[in-house]
Amino acid sequence: MPTQVLDEFPPSPAVDGGAALVSWIERYRAISPIWFNQKLGLWHVFGHAATQQILTDTETFSSDLSAIAPATLFMKGNFMRMDPPVHRKHRKLVSQAFTARTVADLAPRIDAIVHELLDEVGDAQEIDLVSALSFPLPVTVIAEMLGVSAADRPLFRQWADDMFSANFDKPFDPNNVREVERAAMPMHDYLLEKIRERRVRPQEDILTAIVRAELDGQRLDDEEAVTFAALLLIAGHVTTTLLLNNTMRCLHENPDVLAALRADPSGIPAVIEETLRLRPPFLGVPRMTTADVSIYGQDVPKGAMVIPSLLGANRDPERFPDPDRFDPTRDNTHISFGHGAHFCMGAPLARMEARIALGILLDRFPEIGIDESKEIVYFGAQGVLGPKRLPMLVKHHAKV
C-alpha cells in the first residue's frame, strides 16, 4: 500500500487537555491507521489491533531504543528499555521488592493518608485537587515505601515538573535528551545517596529490599537500584496523579455517572477503568523494529521508530463502539497500562490509590465538581495526558 505521510507535530495536550489531539488522531485514522511522520522521523500507529501486536511481539518491536535515543541516565537496569529474556530476569529481580502483597498491605495506609490530606482542606469550598490530594497522595505513599523523608516530597514534584517541562517536540534529539538528563540529575544523586546508605544501614523499606533482591546469585548494583527507585518515583506518582485528575474530569462531564456512583459506590472500579481507556495517563509507547515488518499492510523497515498510540488504540471504533462516549458498563479491554511482557508493574497500586481516593472524595463531599470559572492547567509534554492544576468546588456535609 502507498505510504501515508504527514509533516507536523501532534497537537500538544497542554492547550485543551487533549481534545485537539483526539481530533487529530481520528482525522488521520479515518484515512489510514498507520502514518509516517517525516518531521519526527517515526511511524504513528492509531489502531487497537496493531498496538496489541506491537506490544506483544518483543522480538520484532524492541524496547531498546539506545541506537536512536542515546540517553545514559537511568538506563542501566532500566527493564522498561530491555527485551526478553534479559527483561524477564531484571523484572523478576525487582519484583521481589514490589510484590502484590506489598501493594495490598498498603490499603489501610492509603485510606489514612487520603483522610489526612482532606482534613487539611478544612472548610474550604475551592480547592486545587492536584495540590490538595492527587499529587501528595501517591508521592507520600511512594516516599514511605522507599523509606525517604516526607519532608522531601516537594523535591519529587520539582524533579518531575523539570523533566516533563523539557522540550519534548523532538523527543529523540540528543540535545533534548541531555536537557532531560540535566533536569533529572538531582534526583539521581539523591537516590544514589539513599541506596548507598541502605547498603550500610538497612531498614524495613523498599530501598533496602531493592538492594537485597537476588536472582541466581545476582543483585542490582548501585546504578541499577537507583534506576528502579527513579522509575517508581516518577512513573508511580505521575500515573496516579493523572488518573485521579482525569477521573474527576470524566465525572464532571458525565453527571449521570457521578449520581450513579453516589447511589452505588461499587461502580468505582469500572469508572476508573473507563477513565483509563478514555484518558490514559501516558499516550504512547515507542518501539524500534528489529526486522522489516508489515503493519496494517504497510511495509515498515528494520530500524524504524514506531509509536503505537495508547490514546488512539483506546478510542479505536473497530474495538470500542461509540469510542468517545464515557461508558463504565462497556466491555473494557483498554491498554493504558501496556500489554504483554511490559505490562505496568505499578498498575495495581495506581488502581488501588485511585479507587480509595475516589470513594473517600464522594463520601466526604456531597457535591464536587470542576470550577469552570478557573483555568485548568495541563501537562505540556507530548507523552502524558491530564491536568497539573485542577480547580474544584466542593460542598461539605453540614456539621452536627
Secondary structure, DSSP 8 states (H G I E B T S, - for coil): ----EE-S----HHHHTTHHHHHHHHHHHTT-SEEEETTTTEEEE--HHHHHHHHH-TTTEES--TTTS---TTTTT-GGG--TTHHHHHHHHHHTTS-HHHHHTTHHHHHHHHHHHHHHHTT-SEEEHIIIIITHHHHHHHHHHHT--GGGHHHHHHHHHHHHTS--SSTT-HHHHHHHHHHHHHHHHHHHHHHHHHHHS--SSHHHHHHH-EETTEE--HHHHHHHHHHHHHHHHHHHHHHHHHHHHHHHH-HHHHHHHHH-GGGHHHHHHHHHHHS-SB-B--EEESS-EEETTEEE-TT-EEEEBHHHHHT-TTTSSSTTS--TTS-----TT--GGG--TTHHHHHHHHHHHHHHHHHH-SEEEE-TTS--EE--STTB-SEEE-EEEEE-----
